[in-house]
């Protein structure tokens, strides 16, 4: 049941599974469509796991899509594509993070990166400064959370996944995902609102 994108049905967006079946057949246009559809999500998740390190997150995102192109059969049609994609991204990001810690430990390189703070043009300068400081504090505290809590919170609130999908993407039980989300929120509340 493979469906190719044709001129007459170009107004119909193919689903992720349809695109992946085409990628298995070597269809570059289908692969490009998947990349365009999911690159921002993959990048955001990698950035979160890598404590805001944008350059490393870009590398991870590129690695994820290279893996999809080189080994599309790793995805099984009975699995939700986005859940599988989040898991691949999480694993690649955590591996990269371990590598960076090891490099840092041996003083090969010291990776530091500050997130830029976006503010609204409608706010007063004082309000922008206060909101920027609050956002920076939240980002710092978020980046101090254990990696699995950061991933769970990111998937739940940034990507707006239901807890069941968070659990599946992380390869944990629903109860474990709920626990990770709860502990992450509790830690953030305790550290920010003291």
Secondary structure, 3 states (H helix, E strand, C coil): CCCCCCCCCCCCCCCHHHHHHHHHCCCHHHHHHHHHHHHHHHHHHHHHHCCCCHHHHHHHHHHHHHHHHHCHHHCCCCCCHHHHHHHHHHHHHHHHHHHHHHHHHCCCCCCCCCCCCCCCCCCCHHHHHHHHHHHHHHHHHHHHCCHHHHHHHHHHHHCCCCHHHHHHHHCCCHHHHHHHHHHHHHHHHHHHCC
